[in-house]
Amino acid sequence: MQITKIISVIKQSLSGKELDFTEGSIRLAVILLAIPMMLEMAMESVFALVDLYFVGHLPNSSIAIQTVGLTESVLTIIYSLAVGMSMAATAVVARRVGEKDPIAASKAGMQAIIVAIALNLVISIFAFIYAADILLLMGASPETANEGVMFTRIMMGSSTIIVLLFLINGIFRGAGNAAIAMQSLIIANLFNIILCPVFINGFGPIKAFGLTGAAIATTIGRSVGVCYQIYHLTSGKGLLKPKLIYFKPHFDQIKALLKIAMPGIFQFVIASCSWIFLAQLVATTGGYHGSAGYQTALRLMMFFMLPAWGMSNAAATLVGQNLGAKKLERAEQSVMKTAKYVVIYMLVVMILTFAFGHYFIAFFTNDPVVREVARTALNIMSAGYIFYGMGMVLVSTFNGAGDTWTPTKVNFFGFWLFQIPLAYFLAKYFDLGPLGVFIAIPVAEVGIAVAGFILFKKGKWKTIDV
């Protein structure tokens, strides 16, 4: 009987229907949202791991891995825009859904799409033109910049697709339909997995593009995922029913979205720029092997953390819908339930990483020096997994309530005024090199999680109007 109930819950969570989470069991609500959101984020992390696997077996793999890693580090700025707009869309759509106003929810989602495309076009054009300079600025050697420039150009030039993938998924999550978001990324990944070896190594009439082929495959995969999203968004079968007139700029709505999105974008830009600085610091103090080892460990760490981020996103939807329904106590209880499950997940992942991390690393690179650096990095950075998880839940809570300034301030102090100086001090003045960077990451994350919890208990997030 218990197994039948579990299967029924899993089926319901993956059904692709919008759900009202302002009533019923909070535990069930968290599970129904968390399952597809965890799978969605796991699928997002698979993109980087698939690229890393195939390019890690190319000749001069350390150069290829460094190119992928440095490009992904720069792409985090694009992800910041995407996540910032996505969190604004989730917060506003969820609030309108909680208020039982699906028309206003649909209008908010469409206005978010307009803003995101307009903002990203400028960034992607600039990044496409100056791709080689960006790699050099990140600490890549002239050889790496020369070999990786086309990979970076394609990835940066197609970044509007990345933004749409994140944003439309945020709209679906706000409406309580996390399953469609998950399905779009599964489809995108399937195409990427199939096409990566085809474009990297060549197949039939398709020539081998090497490193550039990974970018081509990833872009095609993500584009197919966006097409799937658009199909479901415009089918008229769901709660959200977009119309062409909703795409006409509505400046009051855009202003309201930007009020939430801009600090949200800054919030993730602050974090992203910190990761970019750390990647550059590792590249300049650790060379090819240090950089490749760090990037391999980082991709693995993100693979395990993104499902926790997906689970944390459940808090954003639950908080948004329950605040819209004026159920403040239920909103807080939803956060604590979500935090409990995230901590359990991260504890399990931490144990698995310490026990089997070296096997995971060996799968992605055959360079013994890169493997050793990656193992050291992964062991040190994984020590803070539980605090990473707590921090993600709290950030999602603030963002889901529309209080995007609080985590922005926490990130600024935690990353720029603490993590970066600490990493630089340890790497340069204590002459620890990449090891200093690895140590600074979990230390800073502990401080960020503690600060976030203190601010959460103060409760200002319950009073935000969106």
SEMARVO-361320 format. One record per residue: x, y, z of N, C-alpha, C in turn. Coordinates in steps of 0.2 Angstrom, whole numbers, padded with zeros to 4 digits, always signed. Example, Ala and Ser with C-alpha at 12.3 -4.5 7.8 and 13.67 -1.06 7.14 Angstrom:
REM SEMARVO-361320
+0066-0028+0039+0062-0022+0039+0066-0016+0039/+0064-0011+0035+0068-0005+0036+0064+0000+0039/
REM end
This chain:
REM SEMARVO-361320
+0004-0006+0000+0000+0000+0000+0004+0006+0000/+0010+0006+0004+0014+0012+0005+0018+0013-0002/+0020+0008-0005+0023+0008-0012+0018+0011-0017/+0012+0009-0017+0007+0011-0022+0006+0019-0021/+0006+0021-0014+0005+0028-0013+0011+0032-0015/+0017+0030-0014+0023+0033-0017+0023+0034-0024/+0021+0028-0028+0021+0029-0035+0016+0034-0037/+0010+0034-0034+0005+0039-0036+0007+0046-0035/+0011+0047-0029+0014+0054-0028+0019+0056-0034/+0023+0051-0036+0028+0052-0041+0025+0054-0048/+0019+0050-0049+0016+0051-0055+0012+0058-0055/+0010+0060-0050+0006+0066-0049+0011+0072-0050/+0017+0071-0047+0022+0077-0048+0025+0077-0055/+0025+0072-0059+0028+0072-0065+0022+0073-0071/+0016+0074-0069+0010+0074-0073+0010+0080-0078/+0013+0086-0076+0013+0092-0080+0007+0096-0079/+0004+0096-0073-0002+0100-0072-0001+0105-0067/-0004+0111-0068-0003+0116-0063-0007+0114-0056/-0004+0116-0051-0006+0114-0044-0007+0120-0039/-0012+0120-0035-0013+0125-0030-0010+0122-0024/-0005+0126-0021-0001+0124-0015-0003+0128-0009/-0008+0131-0009-0010+0135-0004-0015+0131+0001/-0016+0125-0001-0021+0120+0003-0017+0114+0004/-0020+0110+0009-0017+0103+0009-0011+0102+0013/-0008+0096+0013-0002+0094+0016+0004+0098+0013/+0008+0101+0018+0014+0105+0016+0019+0100+0014/+0020+0094+0017+0025+0089+0015+0024+0087+0008/+0017+0085+0007+0016+0083+0000+0017+0089-0005/+0016+0095-0004+0017+0100-0008+0024+0101-0010/+0029+0100-0004+0036+0101-0005+0038+0095-0010/+0036+0089-0009+0038+0083-0013+0035+0084-0020/+0029+0086-0021+0026+0087-0028+0030+0092-0032/+0033+0097-0029+0037+0102-0032+0044+0100-0033/+0047+0097-0027+0054+0095-0027+0056+0090-0032/+0052+0085-0033+0054+0079-0038+0056+0082-0045/+0051+0085-0048+0052+0088-0055+0058+0093-0055/+0058+0097-0049+0063+0103-0049+0070+0100-0048/+0071+0095-0044+0077+0092-0043+0079+0088-0050/+0075+0085-0053+0077+0082-0060+0078+0088-0065/+0075+0093-0065+0076+0099-0069+0083+0101-0068/+0085+0103-0062+0092+0105-0061+0097+0100-0062/+0096+0094-0061+0100+0088-0063+0102+0088-0070/+0096+0089-0074+0097+0090-0081+0101+0096-0084/+0100+0101-0080+0104+0107-0082+0111+0106-0081/+0113+0103-0076+0120+0101-0074+0123+0096-0079/+0119+0092-0082+0121+0087-0086+0124+0090-0093/+0122+0096-0095+0125+0099-0101+0132+0100-0100/+0134+0103-0095+0141+0104-0094+0145+0097-0093/+0142+0092-0089+0146+0086-0088+0147+0082-0095/+0142+0082-0099+0142+0079-0106+0148+0082-0110/+0148+0089-0110+0153+0092-0114+0160+0091-0111/+0160+0091-0104+0167+0089-0101+0169+0082-0102/+0164+0077-0102+0166+0070-0104+0169+0070-0111/+0166+0072-0116+0168+0071-0123+0174+0075-0124/+0175+0081-0122+0181+0085-0123+0187+0083-0119/+0185+0080-0113+0190+0077-0109+0194+0071-0112/+0192+0069-0117+0195+0063-0121+0198+0065-0128/+0198+0072-0129+0201+0074-0135+0209+0075-0134/+0213+0075-0139+0220+0077-0139+0220+0084-0135/+0226+0085-0131+0226+0091-0127+0220+0092-0123/+0218+0087-0120+0212+0088-0116+0212+0093-0111/+0218+0095-0108+0218+0100-0103+0216+0107-0105/+0218+0108-0112+0216+0114-0115+0209+0114-0116/+0206+0109-0119+0199+0108-0120+0195+0109-0114/+0197+0106-0108+0193+0106-0102+0194+0113-0099/+0200+0117-0100+0200+0123-0097+0196+0128-0101/+0195+0127-0108+0191+0131-0112+0184+0131-0110/+0181+0124-0109+0174+0123-0107+0173+0126-0100/+0178+0125-0095+0177+0128-0089+0177+0135-0088/+0182+0139-0092+0182+0146-0092+0176+0149-0095/+0174+0146-0101+0168+0148-0104+0162+0148-0100/+0161+0142-0096+0155+0141-0092+0156+0146-0086/+0162+0148-0084+0162+0153-0079+0160+0160-0081/+0161+0162-0087+0159+0168-0090+0151+0168-0091/+0149+0162-0093+0142+0161-0095+0138+0162-0088/+0141+0161-0083+0137+0162-0077+0134+0169-0076/+0137+0174-0080+0134+0181-0080+0128+0181-0084/+0128+0177-0089+0121+0176-0093+0116+0172-0089/+0119+0167-0085+0114+0163-0081+0112+0168-0075/+0116+0173-0073+0113+0178-0068+0107+0181-0071/+0108+0184-0077+0102+0187-0080+0096+0183-0081/+0097+0176-0083+0092+0172-0084+0089+0170-0077/+0093+0169-0072+0090+0167-0065+0087+0173-0062/+0089+0179-0063+0086+0185-0060+0079+0186-0063/+0079+0186-0070+0072+0187-0073+0068+0181-0071/+0071+0175-0071+0067+0169-0069+0064+0169-0062/+0068+0172-0057+0065+0172-0051+0060+0178-0050/+0060+0183-0054+0055+0188-0054+0049+0185-0057/+0049+0182-0063+0044+0179-0066+0040+0174-0061/+0044+0169-0058+0042+0165-0053+0038+0168-0047/+0041+0173-0044+0038+0177-0039+0031+0180-0040/+0031+0184-0046+0025+0187-0048+0020+0182-0050/+0022+0177-0055+0017+0173-0057+0014+0169-0051/+0018+0166-0047+0016+0163-0041+0011+0167-0036/+0013+0173-0036+0009+0178-0031+0002+0179-0035/+0002+0180-0041-0005+0180-0045-0009+0174-0045/-0005+0168-0045-0009+0162-0045-0012+0161-0038/-0008+0163-0033-0011+0162-0026-0017+0167-0025/-0017+0172-0029-0023+0177-0028-0028+0175-0033/-0028+0169-0036-0033+0166-0041-0034+0171-0047/-0028+0174-0050-0029+0178-0055-0024+0176-0061/-0026+0171-0065-0022+0168-0070-0021+0172-0076/-0025+0177-0077-0024+0182-0083-0018+0186-0081/-0018+0189-0075-0013+0193-0073-0006+0189-0073/-0007+0183-0071-0001+0179-0071+0002+0178-0078/-0002+0177-0083+0000+0176-0090+0003+0182-0092/+0000+0188-0091+0003+0194-0093+0010+0195-0090/+0011+0194-0084+0017+0195-0081+0022+0190-0084/+0021+0184-0085+0025+0180-0089+0028+0182-0095/+0023+0185-0099+0025+0187-0106+0029+0193-0106/+0028+0198-0101+0032+0204-0101+0039+0202-0098/+0040+0197-0094+0046+0195-0092+0050+0192-0098/+0047+0189-0103+0051+0186-0109+0053+0192-0113/+0049+0197-0114+0051+0203-0118+0057+0206-0115/+0057+0208-0108+0063+0211-0105+0069+0207-0105/+0069+0200-0104+0074+0196-0104+0078+0196-0111/+0074+0195-0116+0077+0195-0123+0080+0201-0125/+0077+0207-0123+0080+0214-0124+0087+0215-0121/+0087+0213-0114+0093+0213-0110+0099+0209-0113/+0097+0203-0115+0102+0198-0117+0105+0199-0123/+0101+0202-0128+0104+0203-0135+0110+0207-0135/+0111+0212-0131+0116+0217-0131+0122+0213-0128/+0121+0209-0123+0127+0205-0119+0130+0200-0124/+0125+0196-0128+0127+0191-0132+0131+0193-0138/+0129+0199-0141+0133+0202-0147+0140+0204-0145/+0140+0207-0139+0147+0209-0136+0151+0203-0135/+0149+0198-0132+0153+0192-0130+0155+0188-0136/+0151+0188-0141+0152+0185-0147+0158+0188-0151/+0158+0195-0151+0164+0198-0154+0170+0198-0151/+0170+0198-0144+0176+0198-0140+0178+0192-0136/+0176+0186-0139+0176+0179-0136+0184+0178-0134/+0188+0179-0139+0195+0177-0138+0198+0182-0132/+0196+0188-0132+0199+0193-0127+0196+0191-0120/+0190+0188-0120+0187+0186-0114+0191+0180-0111/+0193+0175-0115+0196+0169-0113+0203+0172-0110/+0207+0176-0114+0213+0179-0111+0212+0182-0105/+0207+0186-0104+0206+0190-0098+0205+0185-0092/+0202+0179-0093+0201+0174-0088+0207+0170-0086/+0213+0172-0089+0219+0168-0088+0221+0163-0092/+0217+0162-0098+0219+0157-0103+0225+0159-0106/+0229+0154-0109+0235+0155-0113+0233+0157-0120/+0237+0160-0124+0236+0162-0131+0234+0155-0135/+0237+0150-0133+0235+0143-0137+0228+0141-0135/+0226+0142-0129+0219+0140-0127+0214+0145-0130/+0216+0151-0130+0211+0156-0133+0210+0155-0140/+0216+0153-0143+0215+0152-0151+0211+0146-0152/+0212+0140-0148+0209+0134-0150+0201+0134-0147/+0200+0138-0142+0193+0138-0139+0189+0144-0142/+0191+0148-0146+0187+0154-0147+0181+0153-0151/+0180+0148-0155+0174+0146-0158+0169+0143-0154/+0172+0139-0149+0167+0136-0144+0164+0142-0140/+0168+0146-0138+0166+0152-0133+0161+0156-0137/+0162+0158-0144+0158+0162-0148+0151+0159-0149/+0151+0152-0150+0144+0149-0151+0140+0149-0144/+0144+0147-0139+0140+0147-0133+0138+0154-0130/+0142+0159-0131+0140+0166-0129+0135+0169-0134/+0136+0167-0140+0131+0170-0146+0124+0167-0145/+0124+0161-0143+0117+0158-0142+0114+0159-0135/+0117+0163-0131+0115+0164-0124+0107+0166-0123/+0104+0169-0129+0097+0170-0128+0093+0164-0127/+0095+0158-0130+0092+0152-0129+0092+0150-0122/+0098+0151-0119+0099+0149-0112+0094+0153-0107/+0094+0160-0109+0090+0164-0105+0082+0162-0105/+0080+0160-0111+0073+0158-0112+0072+0151-0109/+0077+0147-0109+0076+0140-0106+0075+0141-0098/+0079+0145-0095+0078+0147-0088+0071+0151-0087/+0070+0156-0090+0065+0160-0089+0058+0157-0090/+0057+0153-0095+0050+0150-0096+0049+0145-0091/+0055+0141-0089+0054+0136-0084+0052+0140-0077/+0054+0146-0076+0053+0150-0070+0045+0151-0070/+0043+0153-0076+0035+0154-0077+0031+0148-0075/+0033+0143-0078+0030+0136-0077+0030+0135-0069/+0036+0136-0066+0036+0134-0059+0032+0139-0055/+0031+0145-0057+0027+0150-0053+0020+0148-0053/+0018+0145-0059+0011+0142-0060+0010+0136-0056/+0015+0133-0053+0014+0126-0050+0015+0120-0054/+0018+0122-0060+0019+0116-0065+0027+0115-0066/+0030+0112-0062+0037+0110-0062+0039+0105-0067/+0034+0101-0069+0035+0095-0073+0037+0097-0080/+0034+0102-0083+0035+0104-0089+0042+0107-0090/+0044+0110-0085+0051+0113-0084+0056+0107-0084/+0055+0102-0081+0059+0096-0081+0059+0093-0087/+0053+0092-0090+0053+0088-0097+0057+0092-0102/+0057+0099-0102+0060+0102-0107+0068+0101-0107/+0070+0101-0101+0077+0100-0100+0079+0092-0102/+0075+0088-0100+0076+0081-0102+0077+0080-0110/+0072+0083-0113+0073+0083-0120+0079+0086-0123/+0080+0092-0120+0086+0096-0122+0093+0092-0121/+0093+0088-0116+0099+0084-0114+0100+0078-0119/+0094+0075-0120+0094+0069-0125+0097+0071-0131/+0095+0077-0134+0098+0079-0140+0105+0081-0140/+0107+0084-0134+0114+0086-0133+0119+0079-0132/+0116+0074-0129+0120+0068-0128+0121+0064-0134/+0116+0064-0139+0116+0061-0145+0121+0065-0150/+0120+0072-0150+0124+0076-0155+0131+0077-0153/+0132+0077-0147+0139+0079-0145+0145+0074-0148/+0144+0068-0148+0149+0063-0151+0149+0064-0159/+0143+0066-0161+0142+0067-0169+0146+0073-0171/+0145+0078-0168+0148+0085-0170+0156+0085-0167/+0157+0082-0162+0164+0082-0159+0169+0077-0163/+0166+0071-0164+0171+0066-0168+0169+0065-0175/+0163+0068-0177+0161+0067-0184+0157+0060-0185/+0153+0061-0190+0148+0055-0191+0146+0055-0198/+0147+0050-0203+0145+0051-0210+0147+0057-0213/+0142+0061-0216+0144+0067-0219+0146+0073-0215/+0145+0072-0208+0146+0077-0204+0153+0077-0202/+0157+0082-0203+0164+0082-0201+0165+0083-0194/+0171+0081-0191+0173+0082-0184+0175+0089-0183/+0171+0092-0178+0172+0099-0176+0176+0099-0170/+0178+0094-0167+0182+0094-0161+0178+0098-0155/+0182+0102-0152+0179+0106-0146+0173+0110-0148/+0173+0113-0154+0168+0117-0157+0161+0113-0157/+0162+0107-0159+0156+0102-0160+0152+0102-0153/+0155+0102-0147+0152+0102-0141+0147+0108-0140/+0149+0114-0143+0145+0120-0142+0139+0120-0147/+0141+0117-0153+0135+0116-0158+0130+0111-0155/+0132+0106-0153+0127+0101-0150+0123+0104-0144/+0126+0107-0140+0123+0110-0134+0118+0115-0136/+0120+0119-0141+0115+0125-0143+0109+0122-0146/+0110+0117-0151+0104+0113-0154+0100+0110-0148/+0103+0107-0144+0099+0103-0138+0095+0108-0135/+0098+0114-0132+0094+0119-0129+0088+0122-0133/+0090+0123-0139+0085+0126-0144+0079+0121-0144/+0080+0115-0145+0074+0110-0145+0070+0111-0139/+0074+0111-0133+0070+0112-0126+0066+0118-0126/+0068+0124-0129+0064+0130-0129+0058+0129-0133/+0059+0126-0139+0053+0124-0143+0048+0120-0140/+0050+0116-0136+0045+0111-0132+0042+0116-0127/+0045+0120-0124+0042+0125-0119+0037+0129-0122/+0039+0132-0128+0034+0137-0131+0028+0133-0133/+0029+0127-0136+0023+0123-0138+0018+0122-0132/+0020+0120-0126+0016+0120-0120+0013+0126-0118/+0017+0131-0118+0015+0138-0116+0009+0141-0120/+0010+0139-0126+0005+0142-0131-0001+0137-0133/-0001+0131-0130-0006+0126-0132-0013+0128-0129/-0013+0132-0124-0020+0134-0121-0023+0129-0116/-0019+0124-0115-0022+0118-0110-0020+0120-0103/-0016+0124-0101-0014+0125-0094-0017+0131-0091/-0015+0133-0085-0018+0138-0082-0016+0145-0085/-0010+0145-0088-0008+0151-0091-0010+0151-0099/-0013+0156-0101-0015+0156-0108-0013+0163-0111/-0007+0163-0114-0004+0169-0117-0007+0171-0123/-0008+0177-0124-0010+0180-0131-0005+0185-0133/-0006+0186-0140-0001+0190-0143-0001+0197-0140/-0007+0200-0138-0008+0206-0135-0004+0207-0129/-0003+0201-0125+0001+0201-0119+0008+0203-0120/+0011+0202-0126+0018+0204-0128+0019+0211-0129/+0013+0215-0130+0014+0222-0130+0017+0225-0124/+0022+0229-0124+0026+0232-0118+0021+0235-0113/+0020+0233-0107+0016+0236-0102+0021+0239-0097/+0022+0245-0097+0028+0248-0093+0027+0248-0086/+0021+0248-0083+0020+0247-0076+0022+0240-0074/+0020+0235-0078+0022+0228-0077+0029+0227-0077/+0032+0230-0082+0039+0229-0083+0043+0232-0078/+0041+0238-0075+0044+0241-0070+0044+0237-0063/+0038+0234-0062+0037+0229-0056+0041+0223-0057/+0042+0220-0063+0046+0215-0064+0054+0217-0063/+0056+0222-0065+0063+0224-0065+0064+0226-0058/+0059+0228-0054+0061+0230-0047+0063+0224-0043/+0060+0218-0045+0062+0212-0042+0068+0209-0045/+0068+0209-0052+0073+0206-0056+0080+0209-0055/+0081+0216-0055+0087+0219-0055+0092+0217-0049/+0089+0218-0043+0093+0215-0037+0094+0208-0038/+0089+0204-0041+0091+0197-0042+0096+0196-0046/+0097+0200-0052+0102+0199-0057+0109+0201-0053/+0109+0206-0050+0115+0209-0046+0117+0203-0041/+0112+0200-0038+0113+0195-0033+0117+0189-0036/+0115+0187-0042+0119+0182-0045+0125+0184-0049/+0125+0190-0051+0131+0193-0054+0137+0193-0049/+0135+0195-0043+0140+0196-0038+0143+0189-0036/+0138+0184-0036+0141+0177-0035+0145+0175-0041/+0142+0176-0047+0146+0174-0053+0153+0177-0054/+0153+0183-0053+0159+0187-0053+0164+0184-0048/+0162+0182-0042+0166+0179-0037+0169+0172-0040/+0165+0168-0043+0167+0162-0046+0172+0163-0052/+0170+0169-0056+0175+0170-0061+0182+0172-0059/+0182+0176-0054+0188+0178-0051+0192+0172-0048/+0188+0168-0045+0192+0162-0042+0195+0157-0048/+0191+0157-0053+0193+0153-0059+0199+0156-0062/+0200+0163-0062+0205+0166-0065+0211+0165-0060/+0210+0166-0053+0215+0165-0049+0218+0158-0049/+0214+0153-0050+0217+0146-0050+0221+0145-0057/+0218+0148-0062+0222+0147-0069+0229+0151-0069/+0229+0156-0065+0236+0160-0065+0240+0157-0060/+0238+0154-0055+0242+0151-0050+0244+0143-0051/+0239+0140-0054+0239+0133-0055+0241+0130-0062/+0241+0135-0067+0242+0133-0074+0237+0128-0077/+0238+0125-0083+0234+0121-0086+0230+0116-0081/+0235+0112-0078+0232+0106-0074+0228+0109-0068/+0231+0114-0065+0227+0117-0059+0220+0119-0061/+0220+0123-0067+0213+0125-0069+0209+0120-0071/+0211+0115-0075+0207+0109-0077+0205+0105-0072/+0209+0104-0066+0207+0100-0061+0202+0104-0057/+0202+0110-0056+0197+0114-0052+0191+0114-0056/+0191+0115-0063+0185+0115-0067+0181+0108-0067/+0185+0103-0067+0182+0096-0066+0179+0095-0060/+0182+0097-0054+0179+0096-0047+0173+0101-0047/+0173+0107-0050+0168+0112-0049+0162+0109-0053/+0163+0106-0059+0157+0104-0063+0154+0098-0059/+0158+0094-0056+0155+0088-0052+0151+0091-0046/+0154+0096-0042+0151+0098-0037+0144+0101-0039/+0144+0105-0044+0138+0108-0047+0133+0103-0049/+0135+0097-0051+0130+0092-0053+0127+0089-0047/+0130+0089-0041+0127+0086-0035+0123+0092-0032/+0125+0098-0033+0121+0104-0029+0115+0106-0033/+0115+0106-0040+0109+0108-0043+0103+0105-0042/+0103+0098-0040+0096+0095-0038+0094+0098-0031/+0099+0100-0027+0097+0103-0021+0094+0110-0022/+0097+0114-0027+0094+0120-0029+0087+0119-0032/+0086+0114-0036+0080+0113-0038+0075+0112-0033/+0077+0108-0028+0073+0107-0022+0071+0113-0018/+0076+0117-0018+0076+0124-0015+0071+0128-0018/+0070+0128-0025+0066+0131-0029+0058+0130-0027/+0057+0124-0024+0051+0123-0022+0048+0128-0016/+0053+0130-0012+0052+0135-0007+0049+0142-0010/+0052+0143-0016+0050+0150-0020+0043+0149-0022/+0041+0144-0025+0034+0143-0027+0029+0143-0021/+0031+0139-0016+0027+0138-0010+0026+0145-0007/+0031+0149-0006+0031+0155-0002+0027+0160-0006/+0028+0160-0013+0025+0165-0017+0017+0164-0017/+0015+0158-0018+0008+0156-0018+0005+0157-0012/+0008+0155-0006+0005+0156+0000+0005+0163+0003/+0010+0167+0001+0009+0174+0002+0004+0178-0001/+0003+0176-0008-0003+0178-0012-0009+0176-0009/-0010+0171-0005-0016+0168-0002-0016+0171+0005/-0012+0175+0007-0011+0178+0014-0011+0173+0019/-0007+0167+0018-0006+0162+0023+0002+0162+0025/+0003+0167+0029+0010+0168+0031+0013+0163+0035/+0010+0160+0040+0012+0154+0044+0014+0148+0039/+0009+0147+0035+0010+0141+0030+0016+0142+0026/+0017+0148+0024+0023+0150+0020+0030+0148+0023/+0030+0150+0030+0036+0149+0034+0037+0141+0035/+0031+0138+0037+0032+0131+0038+0034+0127+0031/+0032+0130+0026+0035+0127+0019+0042+0127+0018/+0045+0133+0021+0052+0134+0020+0056+0129+0025/+0054+0128+0031+0057+0124+0036+0057+0116+0033/+0051+0114+0030+0050+0108+0028+0055+0107+0022/+0056+0111+0018+0060+0111+0012+0067+0111+0014/+0069+0115+0019+0076+0115+0022+0078+0108+0025/+0073+0105+0028+0075+0098+0031+0077+0093+0026/+0073+0093+0020+0074+0088+0015+0081+0090+0011/+0082+0096+0010+0088+0098+0007+0094+0096+0011/+0094+0097+0018+0100+0096+0022+0101+0088+0022/+0096+0084+0022+0096+0077+0022+0100+0075+0015/+0097+0078+0010+0100+0076+0003+0108+0078+0003/+0109+0084+0005+0116+0086+0005+0121+0082+0009/+0118+0080+0015+0122+0075+0019+0124+0069+0016/+0119+0066+0012+0120+0060+0009+0125+0061+0003/+0125+0067-0001+0129+0068-0006+0136+0069-0004/+0137+0072+0002+0144+0074+0005+0147+0067+0006/+0143+0062+0009+0146+0056+0011+0148+0052+0004/+0144+0052-0001+0146+0049-0007+0152+0052-0010/+0152+0059-0010+0158+0062-0013+0165+0060-0010/+0165+0060-0003+0171+0058+0000+0173+0051-0001/+0168+0047-0002+0169+0039-0003+0171+0038-0010/+0167+0041-0015+0168+0039-0022+0170+0045-0027/+0172+0050-0024+0174+0056-0028+0179+0055-0033/+0184+0051-0031+0190+0049-0036+0187+0045-0042/+0182+0041-0041+0180+0037-0046+0176+0042-0051/+0172+0046-0049+0169+0051-0053+0174+0055-0057/+0179+0057-0054+0184+0062-0057+0187+0058-0063/+0189+0051-0062+0193+0047-0067+0188+0046-0073/+0182+0047-0072+0177+0046-0078+0178+0051-0083/+0180+0057-0080+0180+0063-0085+0187+0065-0087/+0192+0063-0085+0199+0065-0087+0203+0059-0086/+0208+0058-0091+0213+0053-0090+0220+0055-0089/+0220+0062-0087+0226+0065-0085+0228+0064-0078/+0233+0061-0075+0234+0059-0068+0235+0066-0064/+0238+0071-0067+0239+0077-0063+0233+0081-0062/+0229+0081-0067+0222+0084-0067+0218+0080-0062/+0218+0074-0062+0214+0070-0057+0216+0071-0050/+0222+0072-0048+0225+0073-0042+0222+0080-0039/+0223+0085-0043+0221+0092-0042+0213+0092-0040/+0209+0089-0045+0202+0088-0044+0200+0085-0038/+0203+0080-0036+0202+0076-0030+0203+0080-0024/+0208+0084-0024+0209+0088-0018+0204+0094-0018/+0202+0097-0023+0197+0102-0024+0191+0100-0022/+0189+0094-0024+0182+0091-0023+0181+0089-0015/+0186+0086-0012+0186+0085-0005+0185+0091-0001/+0189+0096-0002+0189+0102+0002+0182+0106+0001/+0180+0107-0005+0174+0111-0007+0168+0107-0004/+0168+0100-0004+0162+0096-0002+0161+0097+0005/+0166+0099+0009+0165+0099+0016+0159+0104+0018/+0158+0109+0014+0152+0113+0016+0146+0112+0013/+0144+0106+0010+0138+0104+0007+0132+0106+0010/+0132+0104+0017+0126+0106+0021+0124+0113+0021/+0129+0117+0022+0128+0124+0022+0126+0127+0015/+0129+0124+0010+0127+0126+0003+0119+0125+0003/+0117+0120+0005+0110+0118+0004+0106+0123+0008/+0107+0124+0014+0104+0129+0019+0103+0136+0015/+0109+0138+0013+0109+0144+0009+0105+0145+0003/+0105+0139+0000+0100+0139-0006+0093+0140-0005/+0091+0136+0001+0084+0137+0003+0082+0144+0005/+0086+0147+0009+0085+0154+0011+0085+0159+0006/+0089+0158+0001+0089+0163-0005+0083+0162-0009/+0081+0156-0010+0074+0154-0014+0068+0157-0010/+0069+0157-0003+0063+0160+0001+0063+0167+0000/+0068+0171+0000+0068+0178+0000+0066+0180-0008/+0069+0176-0013+0067+0178-0019+0060+0176-0021/+0057+0171-0018+0050+0169-0020+0045+0174-0017/+0048+0177-0011+0043+0182-0008+0044+0189-0012/+0049+0189-0017+0050+0196-0020+0055+0200-0017/+0058+0198-0011+0063+0201-0007+0070+0200-0010/+0072+0202-0016+0078+0200-0019+0084+0204-0017/+0083+0210-0013+0088+0214-0010+0092+0211-0005/+0088+0207+0000+0091+0204+0005+0097+0199+0003/+0096+0194-0001+0101+0189-0003+0106+0193-0007/+0105+0198-0010+0110+0202-0014+0115+0205-0009/+0112+0208-0004+0117+0211+0001+0121+0206+0004/+0118+0200+0006+0122+0194+0009+0127+0192+0004/+0126+0191-0002+0131+0189-0007+0136+0194-0008/+0135+0200-0008+0140+0205-0008+0145+0205-0003/+0143+0205+0003+0147+0204+0009+0151+0197+0009/+0147+0192+0008+0150+0185+0009+0155+0184+0003/+0153+0186-0003+0158+0184-0009+0163+0189-0010/+0161+0196-0010+0166+0201-0012+0170+0203-0007/+0167+0204-0001+0171+0207+0005+0174+0201+0009/+0172+0195+0008+0175+0190+0012+0179+0184+0008/+0175+0181+0004+0178+0175+0000+0183+0177-0005/+0182+0182-0009+0188+0184-0013+0194+0186-0010/+0194+0191-0005+0200+0193-0001+0203+0187+0002/+0199+0182+0005+0202+0176+0008+0206+0172+0003/+0202+0171-0002+0205+0166-0008+0212+0169-0010/+0212+0176-0011+0218+0179-0014+0223+0179-0009/+0222+0180-0002+0226+0180+0003+0230+0174+0004/+0226+0168+0004+0228+0162+0005+0232+0159-0001/+0230+0161-0007+0233+0159-0013+0240+0162-0015/+0240+0169-0013+0246+0173-0015+0251+0174-0009/+0248+0176-0003+0252+0178+0002+0255+0172+0006/+0250+0167+0007+0252+0161+0010+0255+0156+0005/+0255+0158-0001+0258+0154-0007+0255+0147-0007/+0248+0146-0006+0245+0140-0006+0242+0139-0013/+0242+0144-0018+0240+0143-0025+0233+0141-0025/+0231+0136-0029+0224+0134-0030+0221+0131-0023/+0225+0128-0019+0223+0125-0013+0220+0131-0008/+0222+0137-0009+0220+0143-0005+0213+0144-0007/+0212+0144-0014+0205+0145-0017+0200+0140-0014/+0202+0133-0015+0198+0128-0013+0195+0129-0005/+0200+0131-0001+0198+0132+0006+0193+0138+0007/+0194+0143+0003+0190+0149+0004+0183+0148+0003/+0181+0143-0002+0175+0142-0004+0170+0140+0001/+0171+0134+0005+0167+0132+0010+0167+0137+0016/+0172+0140+0017+0172+0144+0023+0168+0150+0022/+0168+0153+0016+0163+0159+0015+0156+0156+0015/+0155+0150+0012+0148+0148+0011+0144+0147+0018/+0149+0145+0023+0146+0144+0030+0144+0151+0033/+0148+0156+0032+0146+0163+0034+0139+0165+0031/+0139+0164+0024+0133+0166+0020+0126+0163+0023/+0127+0156+0024+0121+0152+0027+0119+0155+0034/+0124+0156+0038+0122+0159+0045+0119+0165+0044/+0121+0170+0040+0118+0177+0039+0111+0176+0037/+0110+0172+0032+0104+0171+0029+0099+0168+0034/+0101+0164+0038+0096+0161+0043+0094+0166+0048/+0098+0171+0050+0097+0176+0055+0092+0181+0052/+0093+0183+0045+0088+0187+0042+0082+0184+0040/+0082+0177+0039+0075+0174+0038+0071+0174+0044/+0074+0173+0050+0070+0173+0056+0067+0180+0058/+0070+0185+0056+0068+0192+0057+0061+0193+0053/+0060+0190+0048+0053+0189+0045+0051+0195+0040/+0056+0199+0038+0054+0205+0034+0052+0203+0027/+0054+0197+0025+0052+0194+0018+0044+0193+0018/+0041+0192+0024+0034+0191+0024+0030+0197+0022/+0033+0203+0022+0029+0210+0021+0030+0213+0014/+0034+0209+0010+0035+0212+0003+0029+0212-0001/+0028+0217-0005+0022+0217-0009+0025+0217-0016/+0022+0213-0021+0024+0212-0028+0018+0213-0032/
REM end
